[in-house]
Amino acid sequence: MQISAVTYLAISLLTLSVGAGLADEKSNFSVGLAAVGGSSIYSNVASKAAVMPSISYKSKKIEISVQSGLSYKLFDDGKFAIRAAVAPRFSPYKSSSSLDLSGMKREMFYDSNLNISYIVSRGLTAKLGISSEVSNEFNGNAADLSFSQFIPISGQPFIITAGAKWFDANRANYYYGVNPSEVRDVGISGGRELYSPGSATLPYVSLTTFFTLAENTSLFANIGMNFLPTNIVDSPIVGQSSSTSTLVGLNYNF
């Protein structure tokens, strides 16, 4: 199975943060492993699985991890919280992954993030993330609005999340567009025409659960599904209208 680096990272961040947050609250340092797999939305790119290590540090104000970068808590009254962060983002695909992507180069970049969370009621949390690309790769912005509900079923905790990501035209073009220099004649492997999708809204849903194996060790799992709008599906490099991903991870808190 193959999964794009961006989907891999997004799901990993979601689940690792849930696993760490629900583990030993007294701990500041944690390590873990996550096995991730899922489908790709890009044309003729097969699915794939991978194992990813995780290491993170958390204090009252600062959080640092390989996946999420550096974040700082600006405000938290127990119900309403605001964090600022700078986070790495992997390239969405490799040009070698498919003939349809041949000659299309996308680089890793960095986002500045403002993350806001609000506890609406017992077990229900609303989150808003606002991102701006700061490494001058494509100068695009994004927003992510979601609602997560904590539900215990027969003593087993589950977290159901539903939300949507909004990409401005620059960011959507970076992920799903075809630039003038990337156009390919019809006679060359089927061709590739110029395409600019404009801004896009991408809904998603996920289900997360976790198990406490020992005092400082937890096992967690996540399954998620992302849905693409018509202006993204119509791109010549996109071959699917939705994607699924799964993740199983082990987290140890010191």
SERO-4910 file (N, C-alpha, C, O; in steps of 0.05 Angstrom, whole numbers):
BEGIN
 pado doro    nc1    nc2    nc3   cac1   cac2   cac3    cc1    cc2    cc3    oc1    oc2    oc3
  Met    A     17    -24      0      0      0      0     18     25      0     39     25     13
  Gln    A      9     46    -14     24     71    -15      7     94     -6    -17     94    -11
  Ile    A     19    113      8      4    136     18     21    161     13     46    159     16
  Ser    A     10    183      5     25    207      0     37    217     26     26    212     47
  Ala    A     59    231     24     73    240     48     55    259     65     56    259     89
  Val    A     39    276     51     23    295     66      1    280     81     -4    287    105
  Thr    A    -12    261     69    -33    246     83    -20    231    106    -31    230    128
  Tyr    A      2    218    102     17    204    122     23    222    146     18    214    169
  Leu    A     33    246    141     40    264    162     15    273    177     15    274    201
  Ala    A     -6    280    163    -30    291    175    -43    270    194    -49    277    217
  Ile    A    -45    246    185    -57    225    201    -39    219    225    -48    215    247
  Ser    A    -13    218    220      6    213    242      4    234    264      4    227    287
  Leu    A      3    259    256      1    281    275    -24    279    291    -23    281    316
  Leu    A    -46    274    278    -72    271    292    -71    249    313    -78    254    336
  Thr    A    -62    226    305    -64    203    323    -42    204    344    -47    196    367
  Leu    A    -18    212    337      4    214    357     -3    234    379      2    230    402
  Ser    A    -16    256    371    -23    276    390    -45    266    409    -45    272    433
  Val    A    -64    251    398    -85    239    414    -73    219    433    -80    219    457
  Gly    A    -56    202    423    -44    181    440    -27    193    462    -29    184    485
  Ala    A    -11    213    456      6    226    476    -11    241    496     -6    240    520
  Gly    A    -32    255    486    -48    271    504    -64    254    524    -70    264    546
  Leu    A    -72    230    516    -88    213    533    -71    194    550    -82    178    566
  Ala    A    -45    195    547    -27    178    563    -21    193    589    -36    210    598
  Asp    A      2    186    601     10    197    626     14    227    624     32    237    612
  Glu    A     -4    243    637     -3    272    635     21    284    649     28    307    644
  Lys    A     34    269    667     57    279    682     82    278    665    102    291    673
  Ser    A     82    264    644    106    260    628    111    283    609     92    295    598
  Asn    A    136    290    604    144    311    585    157    300    560    159    314    540
  Phe    A    165    275    561    181    264    539    169    237    531    163    220    548
  Ser    A    165    233    505    154    207    496    166    199    469    175    215    454
  Val    A    166    173    465    176    161    440    155    141    431    139    131    447
  Gly    A    156    134    405    137    115    395    142    106    367    161    116    354
  Leu    A    125     88    357    126     79    330     98     79    319     79     73    334
  Ala    A     95     85    293     68     85    281     70     71    254     87     78    237
  Ala    A     52     52    249     50     39    224     27     51    209      4     50    218
  Val    A     33     62    185     12     77    170      9     65    142     28     55    130
  Gly    A    -16     66    133    -21     56    106    -46     69     95    -63     79    110
  Gly    A    -49     69     68    -72     81     56    -70     84     26    -50     77     14
  Ser    A    -91     95     15    -92     99    -14    -83    127    -22    -85    145     -6
  Ser    A    -74    130    -46    -66    155    -57    -87    166    -76   -100    151    -90
  Ile    A    -91    192    -76   -110    204    -94    -98    211   -121   -112    218   -140
  Tyr    A    -71    208   -123    -58    215   -148    -60    193   -169    -60    169   -162
  Ser    A    -61    201   -194    -66    182   -216    -44    161   -219    -20    168   -221
  Asn    A    -52    136   -219    -34    113   -223    -12    111   -202      9    100   -207
  Val    A    -18    121   -178      0    117   -155    -12     96   -137    -34     99   -127
  Ala    A      3     74   -133     -8     52   -117     -7     59    -88      5     78    -79
  Ser    A    -21     42    -72    -21     46    -43      4     34    -31     17     17    -43
  Lys    A      9     42     -6     34     33      6     32     35     37     14     48     47
  Ala    A     49     21     51     50     22     80     78     30     89     97     25     75
  Ala    A     80     42    113    106     50    123    105     51    153     84     52    165
  Val    A    129     49    165    132     51    195    147     77    201    168     82    189
  Met    A    136     92    219    147    119    225    154    121    255    136    116    271
  Pro    A    179    129    262    185    134    290    175    161    299    170    179    283
  Ser    A    171    164    325    162    190    336    177    196    361    182    178    377
  Ile    A    184    221    365    196    231    389    186    259    395    185    275    377
  Ser    A    178    264    420    167    290    426    173    299    455    179    282    472
  Tyr    A    172    325    459    175    337    485    153    357    490    146    372    472
  Lys    A    142    357    514    120    374    521    124    386    548    129    372    568
  Ser    A    122    413    550    122    427    576     96    442    578     78    439    561
  Lys    A     93    459    598     68    474    601     63    493    578     39    499    572
  Lys    A     84    503    566     81    523    544     90    513    517     78    520    497
  Ile    A    110    496    516    123    489    491    119    459    485    120    442    503
  Glu    A    115    453    459    115    426    449    133    424    425    133    441    408
  Ile    A    150    403    425    169    399    403    167    370    394    167    352    410
  Ser    A    165    366    367    166    339    356    176    340    328    175    361    315
  Val    A    185    317    318    195    315    291    172    321    271    176    334    251
  Gln    A    148    311    277    126    314    259    113    342    259    107    353    238
  Ser    A    109    353    283     94    378    285    111    402    289    100    424    291
  Gly    A    137    399    291    154    422    294    153    434    322    153    419    342
  Leu    A    153    460    324    154    475    349    128    491    353    120    506    335
  Ser    A    115    487    376     90    502    382     92    514    410    105    504    427
  Tyr    A     79    537    413     79    552    438     51    559    446     35    569    430
  Lys    A     44    553    471     17    559    481     15    589    489     29    598    507
  Leu    A     -2    603    475     -6    631    480    -27    636    502    -24    656    517
  Phe    A    -47    619    503    -68    623    523    -82    596    528    -86    580    509
  Asp    A    -90    591    553   -105    567    559   -119    571    586   -106    573    607
  Asp    A   -146    573    586   -160    575    611   -175    549    619   -192    549    636
  Gly    A   -167    527    606   -179    502    611   -202    495    592   -209    472    590
  Lys    A   -213    515    580   -235    511    561   -228    522    533   -235    510    513
  Phe    A   -215    544    533   -207    558    508   -177    560    507   -164    569    526
  Ala    A   -164    551    485   -135    551    483   -126    561    455   -140    556    435
  Ile    A   -103    574    455    -91    584    430    -62    577    430    -48    582    449
  Arg    A    -53    565    408    -24    558    405    -14    569    378    -29    571    358
  Ala    A     11    577    378     25    586    353     47    565    347     59    555    366
  Ala    A     51    559    322     70    538    315     83    544    288     73    558    271
  Val    A    107    531    285    120    529    259    124    499    254    137    486    270
  Ala    A    113    489    232    113    460    227    123    453    199    117    467    180
  Pro    A    138    431    197    147    422    170    124    407    156    107    395    169
  Arg    A    124    409    130    104    395    113    120    380     91    134    393     76
  Phe    A    116    354     89    130    339     68    117    345     41     94    354     39
  Ser    A    132    340     19    121    343     -7     98    324    -12     99    302     -1
  Pro    A     78    332    -27     54    315    -30     59    289    -46     44    270    -42
  Tyr    A     79    290    -64     84    266    -80    112    268    -92    125    289    -91
  Lys    A    122    245   -102    147    244   -116    142    241   -146    124    226   -154
  Ser    A    157    254   -162    153    252   -191    158    224   -201    149    216   -223
  Ser    A    174    208   -186    180    181   -194    158    161   -187    160    137   -195
  Ser    A    138    170   -173    117    152   -164     98    142   -186     86    121   -184
  Ser    A     97    158   -208     79    151   -230     87    166   -255     98    188   -253
  Leu    A     82    155   -278     88    169   -303     71    194   -306     79    213   -319
  Asp    A     47    194   -293     30    217   -294     42    241   -279     34    264   -283
  Leu    A     61    235   -260     73    256   -244    102    262   -254    115    279   -242
  Ser    A    111    248   -274    138    252   -284    144    281   -291    128    293   -305
  Gly    A    166    291   -281    174    318   -287    161    339   -269    166    363   -273
  Met    A    144    331   -250    131    350   -232    145    348   -205    145    328   -192
  Lys    A    157    370   -197    174    371   -173    160    388   -151    152    410   -156
  Arg    A    157    376   -128    146    389   -105    165    385    -82    175    363    -77
  Glu    A    171    407    -67    191    406    -45    177    407    -18    154    415    -16
  Met    A    191    398      2    183    402     30    181    432     36    196    447     25
  Phe    A    162    439     53    159    467     60    151    470     90    148    450    104
  Tyr    A    149    495     99    143    500    127    118    518    129    115    537    113
  Asp    A    101    513    148     78    529    154     80    543    181     91    531    200
  Ser    A     70    568    182     65    580    208     36    575    214     19    578    197
  Asn    A     30    566    239      2    558    246     -8    573    270      7    578    289
  Leu    A    -33    580    270    -47    589    294    -69    569    299    -88    566    283
  Asn    A    -68    556    322    -87    534    328   -104    542    352    -94    549    373
  Ile    A   -130    542    348   -150    550    368   -168    526    375   -178    513    357
  Ser    A   -171    520    401   -190    499    409   -209    509    430   -202    526    447
  Tyr    A   -233    498    430   -254    506    449   -270    482    457   -281    468    439
  Ile    A   -272    477    483   -289    455    493   -318    464    493   -326    480    511
  Val    A   -333    454    474   -361    463    472   -378    452    494   -394    466    506
  Ser    A   -375    426    500   -389    413    521   -373    388    529   -352    384    518
  Arg    A   -383    373    548   -368    350    557   -362    331    534   -381    320    522
  Gly    A   -337    327    528   -328    308    507   -328    320    479   -318    307    461
  Leu    A   -339    344    475   -341    356    448   -322    380    446   -324    399    462
  Thr    A   -304    379    427   -284    400    424   -284    410    395   -284    395    376
  Ala    A   -284    436    392   -282    449    366   -254    459    362   -242    471    381
  Lys    A   -243    456    338   -215    465    333   -214    480    306   -228    473    287
  Leu    A   -198    501    306   -194    517    282   -164    521    279   -151    532    297
  Gly    A   -153    513    256   -125    518    250   -123    536    226   -136    531    206
  Ile    A   -105    556    227   -100    574    205    -71    573    198    -54    576    216
  Ser    A    -64    567    173    -37    562    165    -29    581    142    -45    588    125
  Ser    A     -3    589    143      8    604    121     36    594    115     52    591    133
  Glu    A     41    588     89     67    578     81     89    599     83     85    621     73
  Val    A    111    593     97    131    614    103    158    608     90    177    624     95
  Ser    A    161    587     75    187    580     63    188    589     34    207    581     20
  Asn    A    169    605     25    169    616     -2    169    595    -24    180    599    -46
  Glu    A    155    573    -18    152    551    -38    129    557    -57    131    553    -81
  Phe    A    106    566    -45     83    572    -62     66    595    -50     47    604    -63
  Asn    A     73    604    -26     60    627    -13     29    623    -11     14    641    -19
  Gly    A     21    600     -1     -8    595      1    -17    593     30     -1    590     48
  Asn    A    -43    595     34    -56    593     60    -76    571     62    -84    560     42
  Ala    A    -82    564     87   -102    542     91   -116    546    118   -106    561    135
  Ala    A   -139    534    120   -154    534    146   -166    506    150   -172    492    131
  Asp    A   -168    499    175   -178    472    182   -197    474    205   -189    481    227
  Leu    A   -223    469    201   -243    470    221   -254    442    227   -261    427    208
  Ser    A   -254    433    252   -263    406    259   -277    406    286   -274    423    303
  Phe    A   -293    384    289   -306    379    315   -300    350    322   -303    332    306
  Ser    A   -292    346    347   -285    319    357   -302    313    381   -305    329    399
  Gln    A   -314    289    380   -331    280    402   -319    255    415   -314    235    402
  Phe    A   -315    256    441   -305    233    457   -329    216    465   -347    226    478
  Ile    A   -328    190    458   -350    172    465   -340    146    476   -326    132    462
  Pro    A   -346    140    501   -338    113    512   -360     92    504   -383     97    509
  Ile    A   -351     70    493   -369     48    485   -360     23    499   -338     13    493
  Ser    A   -376     13    517   -370    -11    533   -342     -8    547   -327    -27    548
  Gly    A   -337     15    557   -312     20    571   -289     27    553   -267     34    563
  Gln    A   -292     26    526   -271     32    507   -274     60    497   -296     67    486
  Pro    A   -254     77    499   -257    105    489   -253    107    459   -236     94    447
  Phe    A   -270    123    447   -269    129    418   -271    159    414   -285    173    429
  Ile    A   -257    170    394   -259    198    387   -267    199    358   -252    190    340
  Ile    A   -291    211    353   -301    215    326   -295    244    318   -303    262    332
  Thr    A   -283    248    295   -276    275    285   -287    279    257   -285    261    240
  Ala    A   -300    302    253   -309    310    227   -301    339    222   -303    355    240
  Gly    A   -291    344    198   -282    371    193   -278    376    163   -285    359    146
  Ala    A   -266    399    157   -260    406    129   -236    424    129   -232    441    146
  Lys    A   -219    420    109   -196    437    104   -201    455     80   -213    446     60
  Trp    A   -194    480     82   -196    498     60   -168    506     50   -152    515     66
  Phe    A   -163    504     24   -138    512     12   -143    536     -6   -162    535    -22
  Asp    A   -127    557     -4   -129    578    -24   -119    569    -51   -109    546    -53
  Ala    A   -121    586    -72   -114    577    -99    -85    569   -101    -78    550   -115
  Asn    A    -67    583    -87    -38    577    -88    -32    549    -77    -17    534    -88
  Arg    A    -44    544    -53    -39    518    -40    -51    495    -56    -39    474    -60
  Ala    A    -76    499    -65    -89    478    -80    -74    472   -106    -72    449   -115
  Asn    A    -63    493   -119    -48    489   -143    -22    473   -138    -14    457   -154
  Tyr    A    -10    479   -115     15    465   -107     10    435   -104     26    418   -113
  Tyr    A    -13    427    -92    -20    399    -88    -31    386   -113    -25    363   -119
  Tyr    A    -49    400   -127    -65    387   -148    -63    399   -176    -75    389   -195
  Gly    A    -49    422   -179    -49    436   -204    -26    427   -222     -8    412   -214
  Val    A    -27    436   -247     -6    431   -267      3    458   -277    -13    473   -289
  Asn    A     28    465   -273     39    491   -281     47    491   -310     50    470   -322
  Pro    A     50    515   -322     57    517   -351     82    500   -358     83    488   -379
  Ser    A    102    500   -340    127    486   -346    123    455   -343    141    440   -351
  Glu    A    100    447   -333     95    418   -328     76    406   -349     70    382   -348
  Val    A     67    422   -368     49    413   -389     65    394   -407     88    398   -413
  Arg    A     51    372   -415     64    352   -432     46    346   -456     22    343   -453
  Asp    A     59    344   -480     44    339   -504     28    312   -502     36    294   -488
  Val    A      6    311   -517    -12    287   -516      4    262   -524     -2    241   -514
  Gly    A     22    265   -543     37    241   -553     57    230   -533     69    209   -538
  Ile    A     62    245   -511     82    236   -491     67    224   -467     58    239   -450
  Ser    A     66    197   -466     54    183   -443     26    194   -437     19    197   -414
  Gly    A     10    199   -458    -17    208   -453    -21    237   -450    -44    247   -450
  Gly    A      1    253   -446     -2    282   -444    -10    291   -416    -19    275   -399
  Arg    A     -7    317   -412    -15    329   -386    -20    358   -392     -2    373   -399
  Glu    A    -45    367   -388    -53    394   -395    -50    413   -372    -50    405   -348
  Leu    A    -49    439   -378    -48    459   -357    -73    458   -340    -95    456   -351
  Tyr    A    -70    460   -314    -94    459   -297    -89    475   -271    -69    471   -257
  Ser    A   -107    492   -265   -107    508   -240   -134    504   -226   -154    515   -236
  Pro    A   -135    490   -204   -161    484   -192   -175    507   -178   -199    506   -173
  Gly    A   -160    528   -171   -172    549   -154   -173    540   -125   -162    519   -118
  Ser    A   -187    555   -108   -189    547    -80   -206    522    -77   -222    516    -95
  Ala    A   -202    508    -55   -217    482    -52   -223    477    -23   -207    484     -5
  Thr    A   -245    463    -18   -253    454      9   -254    424      9   -268    412     -7
  Leu    A   -239    411     28   -237    382     29   -247    371     55   -233    373     75
  Pro    A   -271    360     56   -282    348     80   -267    322     88   -255    309     71
  Tyr    A   -268    315    114   -256    290    123   -270    281    148   -283    296    163
  Val    A   -267    255    154   -277    243    179   -256    223    189   -241    212    173
  Ser    A   -256    218    215   -237    199    226   -248    187    252   -265    199    265
  Leu    A   -238    164    259   -245    151    283   -219    141    297   -202    128    285
  Thr    A   -216    149    322   -191    142    337   -199    128    363   -219    135    376
  Thr    A   -183    109    371   -186     96    397   -158     90    408   -138     90    394
  Phe    A   -157     84    434   -131     78    446   -135     59    469   -156     56    481
  Phe    A   -113     45    476   -113     25    497    -88     30    515    -66     36    505
  Thr    A    -92     28    541    -70     30    560    -59      2    564    -73    -15    575
  Leu    A    -34     -2    556    -22    -28    559     -7    -31    585     -6    -53    597
  Ala    A      5    -10    595     19     -9    620     18     19    631      5     37    618
  Glu    A     31     25    653     30     51    666     38     74    647     25     95    647
  Asn    A     58     70    631     68     91    613     66     84    583     77     98    567
  Thr    A     53     62    577     52     53    549     23     52    539      5     41    553
  Ser    A     18     63    516     -9     62    504     -7     54    475     12     60    461
  Leu    A    -28     40    466    -31     32    438    -55     47    427    -76     49    440
  Phe    A    -52     59    403    -74     74    392    -78     68    362    -59     58    349
  Ala    A   -102     73    353   -108     66    325   -126     88    313   -142    100    328
  Asn    A   -124     93    287   -140    113    274   -147    104    245   -130     92    232
  Ile    A   -171    109    237   -179    105    209   -192    131    200   -209    142    214
  Gly    A   -184    140    176   -195    166    166   -202    164    137   -192    147    122
  Met    A   -219    183    129   -227    184    101   -228    213     93   -240    230    106
  Asn    A   -216    220     69   -216    247     59   -232    248     33   -231    229     17
  Phe    A   -246    269     28   -263    272      4   -254    296    -12   -250    318     -1
  Leu    A   -252    293    -39   -243    314    -56   -266    327    -71   -283    313    -81
  Pro    A   -266    354    -74   -287    367    -89   -282    364   -119   -260    355   -128
  Thr    A   -302    371   -135   -300    366   -164   -277    380   -177   -264    369   -195
  Asn    A   -270    405   -169   -248    420   -181   -221    407   -176   -202    413   -190
  Ile    A   -219    390   -155   -194    375   -150   -194    349   -166   -174    342   -178
  Val    A   -217    335   -166   -220    310   -181   -214    314   -211   -204    295   -224
  Asp    A   -221    337   -221   -218    342   -250   -189    347   -258   -183    349   -282
  Ser    A   -171    349   -239   -143    353   -245   -131    329   -261   -138    306   -254
  Pro    A   -114    333   -281   -103    311   -296    -84    293   -280    -77    271   -289
  Ile    A    -76    302   -256    -58    286   -240    -73    272   -217    -60    257   -201
  Val    A    -99    276   -215   -115    263   -194   -131    241   -205   -144    244   -226
  Gly    A   -131    217   -192   -144    194   -202   -167    184   -185   -181    165   -192
  Gln    A   -171    196   -161   -191    186   -142   -206    210   -131   -196    232   -130
  Ser    A   -231    205   -122   -247    226   -110   -246    225    -79   -257    243    -66
  Ser    A   -234    204    -68   -231    202    -39   -207    184    -33   -196    170    -50
  Ser    A   -198    185     -8   -176    168      1   -181    159     29   -194    173     45
  Thr    A   -171    136     36   -173    126     63   -145    121     74   -126    115     59
  Ser    A   -142    123    100   -117    117    113   -121    105    140   -141    110    154
  Thr    A   -103     88    148   -104     75    175    -77     78    188    -56     80    175
  Leu    A    -78     78    215    -54     81    230    -56     66    256    -77     67    270
  Val    A    -35     51    263    -34     38    289     -7     45    302     14     43    289
  Gly    A     -7     55    326     17     65    338     21     56    367      2     49    381
  Leu    A     46     56    376     53     50    403     68     74    415     86     84    402
  Asn    A     60     83    438     71    107    450     81    101    479     66     89    495
  Tyr    A    105    110    485    116    106    512    123    133    524    139    148    512
  Asn    A    113    139    548    119    164    561    138    160    585    133    142    602
  Phe    A    159    176    585    178    174    607    170    191    631    184    192    651
***
